Amino acid sequence: MRMLGGNGPQPQFKKAQPQRRLLRKRTTQVDLEKQIDIQTICAFKMAPSFQPDHFMTKRPLMGACCACMPLSKSDFVRPELRELGMRNILDVRTEMANTGYMSRWFADEAYALRRPLFYTYPDVSMSVLRSPRVLNAIEQTASQEIQILQGDEAAMQRHLSVIQKHCIYTINKMKASVSSVFIKITAWFLTKFLSKFLRSVQVCRAQMLMVKQASEKGVPMIYLPLHRSHLDYILVTYILWHYDIRAPYVAAGDNMDIPFFNVLMRWLGGFFIRRRLDTKTGQKDFLYRAILHEYMTKLLSNGEGLEFFIEGGRTRTGKAVIPKGGLLSVVVEACNEEEISDAYIVPITFSYEKIIDGNYSREQMGQGKVKETFFGAVNAIFREFLLQAKSNPYQPLTAPTTPGRLQLDYGTSYPNFSQTLLSTNGDAEKTRMMVKALADHTVYTSDHSTAPMATHLVAFLLLTKYRQGVYTRELSKAIQWLVRELQALQRDVGFCGRSEDVLLYVQTLLGDRLITKKWNEEDNDLKLFPNLTLPAVFELSYYGNLVTTHFALESILAVAVLLEADISLFNLLTAAPLRDAKVFREKVIEVAEEICMIVHNEFIFIPPCENLNSALVGMLESFITKEILSVEDDTKVSDLLFAGKDRRWADRLALVLDVDEEENDGYYSEQTLLVNVNSQDRRERLHFLASVIGPFLESYLTAAKFTLQELIAEQPEEEFMSSLGQFARKRVEDGLTLFSESCAMMTLKSAMKSFQDLELVYCYNNANLTMIGMSMQMDSKNTLEHYCTLLESAVS
């Protein structure tokens, strides 16, 4: 399987808004003021030097392939692609500029008519039903009943007939019926009317050219979007249509299989699968699994593309969800079994500056999930748009921050994995790990290619640096600082313009429910306060968590430094001088690795092709470079040469200088570092970093405490989680927590899942009821108590 990339900065004229990106993690964009008239646009095209400086923002080239993907990089990345810029696909007038008068007058209709039709979409249902996999599943399903009916030939035949009819019903209920004509009509409708709600949908031209090039190679395209909104279902197909790329078959949950609308979705390429593949708890439905597997495999062998959400459902927290590899394993197995020669994996990420599906505060408060329907999804989207249009008539100076703006990123595709996959020799465990590695790499690529919008940055700052409130002048400077920090990490941002204008616009988007404003006459400035009460804080953290991903590993390392130095978060905020603190390099790395293991269900810290220890060592060296830490004894030449290097440089230097390896290892691991806490800037930096991961650590602390107190005997998991949520919210109400968002139900569930992965608790299904209990292993309770002590020190 292979991967693509793209990039390119260029001014966007007209309503430049949501930035988009495509394969290969490379993206840049320059967004221009949306109220520029045609004369000004022409002037900009002829004399770009007259553009305001804050419109000429050059962004990092996102989407560059990982070092483990050399083939895709050599195949698709070309230097000239960097200058192609962004395109607002909702505005087709520029595409029709050199056409006739009628085409320009009816631009949307003329543009739609010019797009080609892909007439042939195969119906593979009969070949699925006749496949050996499905026939074996039928035999396996019927075998138990046939043994009971042994000797009654007529009853056996009737039973087989029932199973066969069920197979026909299942495939007919599942399959898509793609219509090229309906795709064109739908795309025209979206072009015509979606602009009424979304000001812009920005796509990176370079990345789309690479997708186009890859799609012409006769290899299946596998589109894997991160899932943030119901709009995600249609946007990928809509964008591909603009670039004359064949529409993929889209896996949709059976909750969207609603009369009339299911027909429309099937015409657009949707095929419906159960949200739970097995209808009976604890029993696998081999027949349904075989039909689904074979249906996808047949589509792939016919060269058709697939699209499915690798996270499963929509994120409830704003950050990426740990991926599920079920459907992706079908693609891997198709490579293993040589059903297909190769495939292009296309990670995709959407960045919305405004939540348009409604928030998830109800679920975060532990209340039951409302059953989703198509009408409910449409109502939520349009209600949010209408409220936004009524409450925020203000039109900001900065074009990239506009109501309903969306940003899409097509991340990266993978190198030629086919040889690696084939080398597994049928080893199921190796194949499973390959699927997990591919899924994790995909989500990591998409997540770290997502450009935060202005709302994300402001929410993030309010929840980390300014929980007690901040004046707008200081917050404007902080936005500029955070943009520079992200750029230093080679990350993009989805807006441009003066930070003062950006902040003014963000206030209208987040509204008074999330931000409280108070005018200070003495300072002649407006002070903003984040709403930290339940449940509003969950919505604010949803916005902020998109930025949290970019600082998560650095934050954990900062927490490890503070833990080893025995410095609390509270002490960092005091003006009193702190004593000199010393830490051992190796011990800091060890503690950071332990915290990463505890919260492994929250973030994918590094791609699977990298090493966590090496990443932490390199980051620790960056702490020394930034003077957060300093080396106590720098008399050795190695101290000077190791700055900014990872452990590999230490090994090389030891080899060159003929230093005994064991002696060098001992010095490196036992090296003492000084924590520069007497510098106000360094203290603020450490406090900021520790506050990034703080809410998650406090959630895990709450879960660990409750587990030790209440999980004495096994009990129904649903009851236990309900009690855990009540316990966490009571702690917040009693003022026993630093972070009110730590009682979020999704994070508490992730904590219990991590404890289960670490074999500290166990779960099993019994009579359609999931039970949970404390592990019977001898040291499980001691380990959990150790985690409590560690986490409590981290958030005290």
C-alpha positions, 0 to 999 in steps of 0.5 A, a space after each residue: 500500500 502506498 501514500 501520497 502528498 502535496 503542498 503549495 501556498 498561493 493567495 485565495 481570492 474570494 471567500 477563502 475559508 476552511 483550509 483543506 489538505 490532501 494526501 502526503 501531509 503537505 499543505 499550505 494556504 493563504 486566505 484572503 479577505 472575503 469582501 474583496 471586490 472583483 476589481 481588487 482581485 484583479 489588482 491583486 493578481 496583477 500586482 501581488 506585492 500590494 497585498 497586505 502582509 497579514 494576508 500573505 501568510 506562508 504556511 508549513 508544507 504539510 503532508 510530506 511523507 514519513 521517512 518510512 514511505 520513500 516510494 510514494 515520496 519519489 512517485 508523487 512529490 515534486 517541487 513545482 507542486 508547492 506553488 499551486 495554492 488552495 482552491 475554494 471548490 464552492 466557487 466555480 466562477 474562476 473555473 468558468 472565467 474563459 467560457 461563454 456568456 451563458 456559461 458564466 451566467 449559469 456557472 454552477 450548471 455549466 460546470 456540473 455539465 462539464 464534469 465526466 460521468 463514470 458509468 460502470 459501477 459493478 454489482 458484485 452481489 452474485 459473486 459474493 454469494 457464490 464465493 468460497 468464503 460465504 459458502 463455508 460460512 453458510 455451511 458452518 452456520 447450518 452445521 449445528 442445526 443440521 446435526 439435530 435434523 440428521 435423517 430428515 432430508 426435507 427439514 435440512 433442505 428447508 433450513 439451508 433454503 432459509 439461510 440462503 434467503 437470509 444471505 440474499 436479504 443481507 447482501 441486498 440490504 448492504 450493497 450500494 447502487 452507485 449512480 453517476 448521474 445522481 452523484 452529478 446532480 447532488 454535486 451540483 446541488 451542493 455547489 449551488 446551495 452549500 455555499 449558503 451555509 459554508 462560506 468556503 471549502 478550501 482544497 489544496 490543489 497540489 494534494 488533489 493533483 497527486 490523488 488524481 495521479 494515483 487514481 489513474 494507476 489502476 490501484 484501489 484508493 482507500 479513503 480514511 477520514 477522521 470523523 467529526 461531523 455528519 457532513 463528513 459523509 458527503 464531502 469526500 465524494 463531493 471533492 473527488 467529483 470536482 477533480 474528476 476522480 471516481 467516487 468510492 464506496 462509502 461504509 455507513 452505519 445501519 442507523 442511517 438506513 432510513 427509507 427513502 434516504 437510504 436509496 439516496 445514500 446508495 446512489 451516492 456509493 453508500 453501503 450499510 453495515 451493522 454498527 455491531 457486527 454480532 447481534 448476539 453478545 459473545 457469539 460471532 455472526 460468521 455469516 454476516 462477517 463473511 458477506 461483508 468481508 467478501 463484498 469489500 474484497 470483490 469491490 477491491 478486486 474490481 479496482 473500486 475505491 473504499 471510504 470508511 471512518 477508521 475511528 468508528 464513530 464521531 469523536 466526542 472529545 475533539 481529538 482523534 479516537 484510537 482507530 479500529 482496524 476491522 474494515 482496514 484488515 479486509 484491505 490488508 488481507 486482500 493484499 495478503 491473499 493477492 486479491 489486489 496487487 497494492 492500494 493507496 491509503 489516503 488519510 483525511 482530516 476535517 477541521 471545523 471552526 464551529 461545532 455544527 452537529 451540536 455538542 456532546 455535553 449530554 454524553 460527557 455528563 454520563 447521560 444516555 446517548 440519544 439515538 441518531 436519525 438522519 432527520 436529527 442529524 440534518 436538523 442539528 446541522 441546519 439549526 446550528 447554521 441558522 443560529 450562527 447566521 442570526 447571532 453573528 452577523 459580524 463579518 471579520 476582516 480576516 477571511 479564514 475565520 468565517 461562520 461554518 468554515 470547514 477545513 479538510 486535509 487529505 493526509 498521507 498514503 503509505 508506501 508499498 506495504 504489499 511485500 511486508 504484508 505478504 511476508 507474514 506467511 499467514 501469521 495471524 498475530 503479525 497480520 493483526 499488528 500490521 493492521 494496527 500499525 497501519 491504522 495508527 500511522 493513518 490516524 497519527 498522520 491525519 491528526 498531526 496534519 490537522 490545522 487548528 482554527 482560531 476557535 481551537 487556539 483560543 479555547 486551548 489558551 483559555 484552558 491552559 494558560 488563562 483559566 483565571 481570565 485574561 485581557 484581550 491585549 494579552 490574549 492577542 499576543 498569546 495567539 501569535 505566540 501559539 501560532 509560532 509554537 505550532 509553526 516551530 513544530 512544523 504544524 499548520 494553522 487554519 487562519 490568518 490575519 491580525 490576532 486582534 481581529 481573529 480574537 474578536 471573531 472568535 468571541 462571536 463564534 464561541 458566544 457568551 455561553 463559553 466565554 464571559 466578558 467583563 470590561 475593566 475601566 481601570 485598564 481600559 480593556 476587556 477581560 475574558 473568562 472561560 466558563 469552567 462550569 459543567 457542562 459548558 467546559 466540555 464544549 470548550 475542551 472539545 475545541 481546545 483538544 484539537 491543539 492538545 494533540 500537538 503538545 501532548 508528548 512534550 506535556 508528559 515530559 514536562 510533568 515527568 520533570 516536575 514529578 522528579 523535581 518534586 515541584 507542584 503545579 501550585 508552586 509554579 504559580 507562586 511568586 516566591 523563589 523555588 529551590 534549585 531542583 535536580 533530576 536524573 535524565 534517565 529517571 525523567 525518561 522512565 517516568 514519562 514512558 510510564 505516563 505514556 503507557 497509562 494514557 495510551 488510549 488518549 493519544 498516538 504519541 509517535 508513528 509506529 515507525 518511530 521509537 518512543 524512548 528516542 522521541 523523549 530523549 530528543 525532546 529532553 534535549 530540546 528542553 535543554 536548548 530552551 533552557 528549561 533544563 540545564 546540564 549540571 556538569 558540562 565538563 565532558 565534551 559529550 555534553 556539548 556535542 549531545 545538545 539537540 541530539 538523540 541517543 544515536 549521536 551519543 553512541 556514534 561519539 563514543 565509537 569515534 572517541 573510543 570511549 568504553 560503551 558501558 562507561 558512556 551508558 552510565 554517564 548518560 543515564 546518570 547525568 544530572 539536570 537542573 530545572 530552571 524554576 527561578 526564571 519566570 518564563 521557564 516556570 510559566 512554560 512548565 506550568 503551561 505544558 503541565 496544564 495541557 495533559 493535566 485534565 486527562 491525568 486527573 481523570 485517570 486519577 479519579 478512575 483509579 481511586 474509585 476502582 480501588 475503593 468500589 471495585 471490591 467485587 465484580 459488578 455490571 460495567 454499566 452500573 460501575 461506570 454510572 457510579 464512577 461518573 457521579 463520583 467524578 462530578 461530585 469531586 468537581 462540585 466539591 472543589 477537589 479537582 484542578 480541572 473541572 473537565 476531568 469528569 468527562 465521561 469519555 475520558 473516564 471510559 478511556 481510563 478504564 479501558 487502559 486499566 483493562 489493557 494493563 490487566 489491572 481490571 477485567 471485563 467479560 460478557 455474561 448473559 448479555 451483561 458486561 461484568 467488570 472486576 479487579 484483576 486477580 493478579 497478585 500485584 494488580 492492586 499495588 500497581 493501581 495504588 502506585 498509579 494513584 500516587 504518581 497521578 496525584 503528584 502530577 496534578 497537585 
